[in-house]
Amino acid sequence: MVKKKKKRNKKKKNILKRKKIKNYIKRKNKSKFKSPKKKNKTKESLKSKFKFFINKILTKFKIYVEKINIRIAISKLKKIEKLQIKEKQFLESKERKIQDRRDLLLKQIKQEERSKIVEQKDHLWKLGDRFKLIRDRYKAYKQKLRDQQLEELEIRRKSREEAKAILEQQKAENEVKKKVEERLERYSRNMKSIVFQINKRYLARKRSPLRFVDNIAENGECFIKNEDAPTDKDYLILLFINGDSAVERLSNPISIEDKTDMGNIKKFEPKDIFDASDFIIERLAIMFDNERKLQKSI
């Protein structure tokens, strides 16, 4: 049955070939009788078809070549990946071997050390009384070290407590100092405003202006002096509080020294701020009046 089918297929193919040849001969014969214009058109169409066919073949060939190149590149990448995996496996195996060798060496060293320690222990236990003396000495030495450490800890504890006490004392002193500064700052602000008002309104052009210096934060003092005074010691009026400590200063009254009147010192309570400002203004006014009288007499 199969052979019969094959024979039939062959016959059909031969018949088709013959028909194609006959058709081709008919076309040729027809073309002989065509005009030259039509012949040219057919030639051009054939050329264009031929070109299109060749371009198609070339593009297919290029695509085929690109596919081959891609396959080659993929195979190369796969080879590289395989090589990398093998290299990694080789390195890992190498590291394992090195680690195994190290572990073996460590075990051998530990075993040797243990055997040495055992030998030394046996030797020491054989010494008997001598080793006992050494142990007793070691215990005494350890006890001595513990006692020393306890003494050091006690000294540190005491020093910490002393440091805490000093810090607390310093804090208390600082709080008192702040209170003293607050008391003085109210007076200093008044003194500053007095100097500003005098310089602005009441001084003559030829006379040098007054200057206010605030040193309350540094030494608990503030003063008024002439701008052209050579030093801070050549002040006119000084504000301060007597006392060796901040606690004493807090309880003592506020003092104002008037150098315009040969160092006259007057004391004020914290609430008497306006009396103090009146006193300063009065003393400065008397000083300016005396200066004017001297200039007139000259």
C-alpha positions in Angstrom: 0.0 0.0 0.0 2.8 2.4 0.9 4.6 1.7 -2.3 1.5 2.3 -4.4 1.0 5.7 -2.7 4.6 6.7 -3.4 4.2 5.8 -7.1 1.0 7.8 -7.3 2.7 10.8 -5.7 5.6 10.6 -8.2 3.2 10.5 -11.1 1.4 13.6 -9.8 4.7 15.4 -9.4 5.7 14.5 -13.0 2.4 15.7 -14.4 2.7 19.0 -12.5 6.3 19.5 -13.8 5.2 18.9 -17.4 2.3 21.5 -17.0 4.8 24.0 -15.6 7.2 23.5 -18.6 4.3 23.8 -21.0 3.1 27.1 -19.4 6.7 28.4 -19.4 7.0 27.7 -23.2 3.7 29.3 -23.9 4.8 32.5 -22.0 8.0 32.6 -24.0 6.2 32.3 -27.2 3.8 35.1 -26.2 6.7 37.3 -25.2 8.3 37.0 -28.7 5.2 38.7 -30.2 5.1 41.5 -27.6 6.1 45.1 -28.3 9.5 46.5 -27.2 7.9 48.7 -24.6 6.2 45.8 -22.9 9.4 43.9 -23.1 11.2 46.6 -21.2 8.5 46.7 -18.6 8.7 43.0 -18.1 12.5 43.2 -17.8 12.3 46.0 -15.2 9.7 44.1 -13.2 11.9 41.0 -13.4 14.9 43.0 -12.3 13.0 44.5 -9.3 11.7 41.1 -8.4 15.2 39.7 -8.7 16.6 42.5 -6.5 13.8 42.0 -3.9 14.5 38.3 -3.9 18.2 38.8 -3.5 17.6 41.4 -0.6 15.3 39.0 1.0 17.9 36.2 0.8 20.6 38.6 2.2 18.4 39.7 5.1 17.6 36.1 5.9 21.3 35.3 5.7 22.2 38.2 8.0 19.6 37.1 10.5 20.9 33.6 10.4 24.5 34.9 10.9 23.3 37.0 13.9 21.5 34.1 15.4 24.7 32.0 15.1 26.7 34.8 16.7 24.2 35.0 19.6 24.4 31.3 20.1 28.2 31.4 20.1 28.1 34.3 22.6 25.6 32.4 24.8 27.8 29.3 24.7 30.9 31.4 25.6 29.0 32.9 28.6 27.9 29.5 29.7 31.5 28.3 29.5 32.7 31.3 31.5 29.9 30.7 34.2 30.9 27.1 34.4 34.6 28.1 34.8 33.7 30.6 37.5 31.7 28.0 39.4 34.5 25.5 39.1 37.0 28.2 40.3 34.8 29.0 43.2 34.4 25.4 44.1 38.2 24.9 43.8 38.8 27.9 46.1 36.2 26.7 48.6 37.8 23.3 48.7 41.2 24.8 49.1 40.0 26.9 52.0 38.4 23.9 53.6 41.7 22.0 53.3 43.6 24.8 54.8 41.0 25.1 57.7 41.2 21.3 58.2 45.0 21.5 58.5 44.7 24.4 60.9 42.2 22.5 63.0 44.5 19.4 63.0 47.5 21.6 64.1 45.5 23.2 66.8 44.3 19.8 68.1 47.9 18.5 68.1 49.2 21.7 69.9 46.4 21.4 72.5 47.1 17.7 73.0 50.8 18.5 73.5 50.1 21.3 75.9 47.7 19.1 77.9 50.3 16.3 78.1 52.9 18.8 79.2 50.5 20.2 81.9 49.7 16.7 83.1 53.4 15.9 83.3 54.1 19.1 85.2 51.2 18.4 87.6 52.5 15.0 88.3 55.9 16.4 88.9 54.5 19.1 91.3 52.4 16.7 93.2 55.5 14.5 93.7 57.2 17.5 95.4 54.6 17.3 98.2 55.4 19.6 101.1 57.3 22.0 99.0 54.3 22.5 96.7 52.1 22.9 99.8 54.3 25.8 100.9 54.1 27.4 97.5 50.3 27.1 97.6 50.1 28.6 101.0 52.3 31.5 99.8 50.2 31.9 96.8 47.0 32.1 98.9 48.6 34.6 101.2 49.7 36.7 98.2 46.2 36.5 96.7 44.7 37.6 100.1 47.2 40.5 100.2 46.1 41.6 96.8 42.5 41.4 97.8 43.1 43.5 100.9 45.0 46.1 98.8 42.1 46.2 96.3 39.6 46.7 99.1 41.7 49.5 100.5 41.9 51.1 97.1 38.2 50.8 96.6 37.6 52.3 100.0 39.9 55.2 99.2 38.1 55.7 95.8 34.8 55.7 97.5 35.9 58.3 100.0 37.4 60.4 97.3 34.2 60.2 95.3 32.2 61.2 98.3 34.6 64.1 98.9 34.3 65.1 95.2 30.5 65.0 95.5 30.6 67.1 98.6 32.9 69.6 96.8 30.6 69.7 93.8 27.6 70.3 95.9 29.4 73.0 97.8 30.4 74.6 94.5 26.8 74.4 93.2 25.6 76.0 96.4 28.2 78.8 96.1 27.3 79.3 92.4 23.6 79.7 93.3 24.6 82.2 96.0 26.8 84.0 93.5 24.0 84.2 91.1 21.7 85.7 93.8 24.5 88.3 94.6 24.9 89.1 90.8 21.1 89.5 90.5 21.1 92.0 93.4 24.0 93.9 91.8 22.6 93.8 88.3 19.6 95.9 89.3 22.0 98.6 90.6 24.3 98.3 87.5 21.4 98.8 85.1 20.5 102.1 86.8 24.2 103.2 86.8 24.4 102.4 83.1 21.3 104.4 82.3 22.6 107.3 84.4 25.9 107.4 82.4 24.0 107.2 79.2 21.6 110.1 80.1 24.5 112.3 81.4 26.6 111.7 78.3 23.7 112.5 76.0 22.2 115.6 77.7 24.3 117.3 80.4 28.0 117.1 79.5 29.9 120.0 77.9 31.5 119.5 74.5 35.1 120.0 75.7 34.8 117.5 78.6 35.5 113.8 78.0 32.4 111.6 78.4 31.7 109.1 81.2 32.1 105.4 80.8 30.4 102.5 82.6 32.4 99.3 83.2 30.5 96.1 84.2 32.7 93.4 85.9 29.9 91.9 88.1 30.3 88.4 86.5 34.1 88.4 87.0 34.7 90.0 90.4 31.3 91.3 91.6 32.1 95.0 90.8 31.0 97.7 88.4 32.1 101.4 88.2 31.9 104.7 86.5 35.0 106.4 85.2 36.1 109.2 82.8 36.6 108.0 79.2 40.2 109.4 79.2 41.1 107.8 82.6 44.4 106.0 82.3 43.4 102.8 84.2 40.3 101.2 85.7 41.6 102.0 89.1 41.0 105.7 88.4 37.2 105.3 88.8 34.8 107.9 90.0 32.1 105.7 91.6 32.4 102.0 92.5 29.6 99.6 93.3 30.5 96.4 95.3 29.5 94.2 98.3 32.0 93.5 101.1 32.6 89.9 102.2 35.2 87.1 101.8 32.6 84.5 100.5 29.4 84.7 98.4 27.3 83.9 101.5 28.7 86.9 103.4 28.1 89.1 100.3 24.5 88.0 100.1 23.9 89.0 103.8 25.9 92.3 103.6 24.5 95.6 102.3 25.5 97.0 98.9 28.4 99.6 99.1 29.0 102.6 96.8 32.4 104.2 97.0 32.5 107.8 95.9 36.0 108.8 94.9 34.9 112.3 93.9 34.7 113.0 97.7 38.0 111.3 98.9 36.7 107.8 98.9 33.5 108.3 100.8 31.6 104.9 101.1 27.9 104.7 101.5 25.8 101.5 102.2 22.4 100.6 100.8 19.9 97.8 101.2 18.8 95.9 98.0 15.4 97.7 98.1 17.0 101.2 98.2 17.9 101.2 94.5 16.3 104.6 93.9 18.1 106.2 96.8 21.4 104.8 95.5 20.7 106.3 92.0 19.8 109.7 93.6 23.1 109.5 95.5 25.1 108.8 92.3 23.4 111.6 90.3 23.9 114.1 93.2 27.7 113.2 93.6 28.3 113.5 89.8 26.4 116.8 89.6 28.5 118.2 92.5 31.7 117.0 90.6 30.6 118.7 87.4 29.7 121.9 89.3 33.1 122.0 90.9 34.8 121.4 87.5 32.9 124.4 86.0 33.9 126.7 88.9 37.5 125.7 88.5 37.3 126.5 84.7 35.7 129.9 85.4 38.4 130.8 88.0 41.1 129.9 85.5 
